[in-house]
Amino acid sequence: MKYRFNADEWAQPSAKEQVRRSHLMAEEARKLSLRAPPILKKRYVSLAKEWETLATEIEDAAKSTDVD
């Protein structure tokens, strides 16, 4: 994965790209949870869920600001 979290870089792309990146980050967190020690496993799963929630919220915000 080539993405790192830099707020300025994440704010520039379109909502569609932000959603895509959020899903990628969620997938990476899920992968980490599969090989993480038990003390970290739940946290990685939680982090993945947070990235998915963020993706959904970005999509919803984009829809609410769309003007037909």
C-alpha positions in Angstrom: 0.0 0.0 0.0 1.4 3.3 -1.0 -0.9 5.6 0.9 0.2 7.3 4.1 -2.1 9.6 6.1 -1.3 13.2 5.3 -4.3 15.5 6.0 -3.5 17.9 3.2 -3.1 15.1 0.6 -6.4 13.4 1.8 -8.4 16.6 1.5 -7.5 17.3 -2.1 -8.9 14.3 -4.0 -12.5 13.9 -4.9 -15.0 12.3 -2.5 -14.9 9.2 -4.7 -11.2 8.9 -4.3 -11.4 9.6 -0.5 -13.9 6.7 -0.2 -11.6 4.4 -2.2 -8.7 5.2 0.0 -10.7 4.7 3.1 -11.7 1.3 1.9 -8.1 0.5 1.2 -7.1 1.6 4.7 -9.8 -0.6 6.2 -8.6 -3.6 4.2 -5.0 -3.0 5.5 -6.3 -2.9 9.1 -8.2 -6.1 8.5 -5.0 -7.8 7.2 -3.1 -6.6 10.2 -5.7 -8.0 12.5 -5.2 -11.5 11.0 -1.6 -11.7 12.2 -1.7 -9.4 15.2 -1.2 -10.6 18.7 -4.4 -10.9 20.7 -4.0 -7.7 22.5 -4.0 -5.8 19.2 -6.3 -7.9 17.1 -9.5 -6.2 18.4 -8.0 -2.8 17.9 -7.2 -3.4 14.2 -10.7 -4.7 13.6 -12.1 -1.6 15.3 -9.8 0.6 13.2 -11.1 -1.2 10.0 -14.6 -0.5 11.0 -13.8 3.2 11.6 -12.3 3.5 8.1 -15.5 1.9 6.7 -17.6 4.3 8.6 -15.6 7.2 7.4 -16.0 6.0 3.8 -19.8 5.9 4.3 -19.9 9.3 5.9 -17.8 10.8 3.0 -20.2 9.2 0.5 -23.2 10.6 2.4 -21.7 14.1 2.7 -20.9 14.1 -1.0 -24.5 13.1 -1.8 -26.0 15.8 0.5 -23.9 18.5 -1.2 -24.6 17.4 -4.8 -26.8 19.9 -6.6 -28.9 18.6 -9.5 
